[in-house]
Amino acid sequence: MQGTSARKPLVLHVSGDFPDPIVPAKTPVIRSLLSLSEDRFNHHVVSINRVSPGKTGIARGILSAGQLSTSLHEFEHGSALTYEAPPLGVRHRTKLTQLGDWLANHIQAMKRRPDLLVGHKLTIEGIVVHRTAQVLGIPYALSIQGNTDTKILSMRRDLTGLFADVFHKAEVVFPFTPWALQHLEARLGTREGPTHLLPCPTELDQVTQPSRNGDGFVSVFHLKNFENKSLSGMVRALQLLAKHGESPPLSVIGGGTEDEISACRAVAKDCPNVSFTGAVGRDALSQRLNRATAFVMPSYRESFGLVFIEALFAGIPIIYPKGTAVDGYFDDAPFALRVDPRDPETIARAMEQCLDQEAEMKAALSEWQKSPNAEMFTRVAIAATFAGGLERACKA
């Protein structure tokens, strides 16, 4: 991914969410973003992995700053770094500032100085690149991941001043979602610099026309996450619908261990119209989604939720949680219903609306699929937004 052309700007990314030899199973979102723009940039990744020291080290870390303990492994996309830091956010600022100093030394040993640094989360990687930028005078950019960034921002009010400095001094900021940007600006102030909404890319961005009569509701998640995805809320909503004489099926797609499957079945034990169908290959997912009436997943926490976009491209309406996931992208869309994940009655009402107005909702969705509003979620458009913002930041 680094490339060999000296004419392309060199961008160094710091991310805790990039698959590497230390933790290969990380989410592929950041890797996908970089691959979409590798024709215009030389990307170098520093993939960071926090590990807790032993009990003695934790006690020492709480009592004093200490030196940063690191271990470095080179891999095809750059460097995979393990660093020690106490758990629960103890010495959060100190350790990440030390990591910024480490990165400055790492850059000085590189054959080529980066044109831009990118921290992929404000409240963690952002502190690192902010510090490195102070030391070396290299501009930096940020991506904003709502789940982690809003959580840390709320928990560490003592660091609000630092977070604001990181936020406002970035040359460009890429929030994944509107709600995340609104949350940050409400706490840290409105940015004056460039800010570009950047949806997460999916390879399932080909449009499939909605089918006429769906076969019920569908949800997609790994079963280990059933609590966060509000499986209990969906089950309770179905039970409320049953009291009104409606019993649509809900098919939950996703793999899991035997224990995880048993736990999910226990949640749904009094709701026979819920089935757990296991994992489905990516190539077959769009076809399976297209057969449904609507997609439902009222998660409590979700930085983006790619599957919501995949469901829309597959031709079915979505029921999504307010204040998280894709909230803010579809405020006036008749095929996207916002619900409170903590209120089964709102989930039930949304499901009932999807059943009663399926034809109308899918007709509106079909029109959206042909519009620029849908185009912004395609890989081509995402690549253009990301690359354009990086280029402008590099020129800073």
HELIX and SHEET records of a PDB file:
HELIX    1   1 VAL A   29  LEU A   36  1                                   8    
HELIX    2   2 LYS A   55  LEU A   63  1                                   9    
HELIX    3   3 HIS A   92  GLN A  108  1                                  17    
HELIX    4   4 GLU A  125  LEU A  136  1                                  12    
HELIX    5   5 GLY A  146  MET A  155  1                                  10    
HELIX    6   6 ARG A  157  LEU A  159  5                                   3    
HELIX    7   7 THR A  160  LYS A  169  1                                  10    
HELIX    8   8 PRO A  178  LEU A  188  1                                  11    
HELIX    9   9 LEU A  223  ASN A  225  5                                   3    
HELIX   10  10 LEU A  231  LYS A  243  1                                  13    
HELIX   11  11 GLU A  258  VAL A  267  1                                  10    
HELIX   12  12 ARG A  282  ASN A  290  1                                   9    
HELIX   13  13 LEU A  306  PHE A  313  1                                   8    
HELIX   14  14 PRO A  344  ASP A  356  1                                  13    
HELIX   15  15 GLU A  358  GLN A  369  1                                  12    
HELIX   16  16 PRO A  372  GLU A  375  1                                   4    
HELIX   17  17 ARG A  379  LYS A  395  1                                  17    
SHEET    1   A 7 THR A  70  PHE A  75  0                                        
SHEET    2   A 7 GLY A  78  GLU A  84 -1                                        
SHEET    3   A 7 ASN A  42  VAL A  51  1                                        
SHEET    4   A 7 LEU A  10  SER A  15  1                                        
SHEET    5   A 7 LEU A 116  HIS A 120  1                                        
SHEET    6   A 7 TYR A 140  ILE A 144  1                                        
SHEET    7   A 7 VAL A 172  PRO A 175  1                                        
SHEET    1   B 6 VAL A 274  GLY A 278  0                                        
SHEET    2   B 6 LEU A 250  ILE A 253  1                                        
SHEET    3   B 6 PHE A 217  VAL A 220  1                                        
SHEET    4   B 6 ALA A 294  VAL A 296  1                                        
SHEET    5   B 6 ILE A 318  PRO A 321  1                                        
SHEET    6   B 6 ALA A 336  VAL A 339  1                                        
END                                                                             
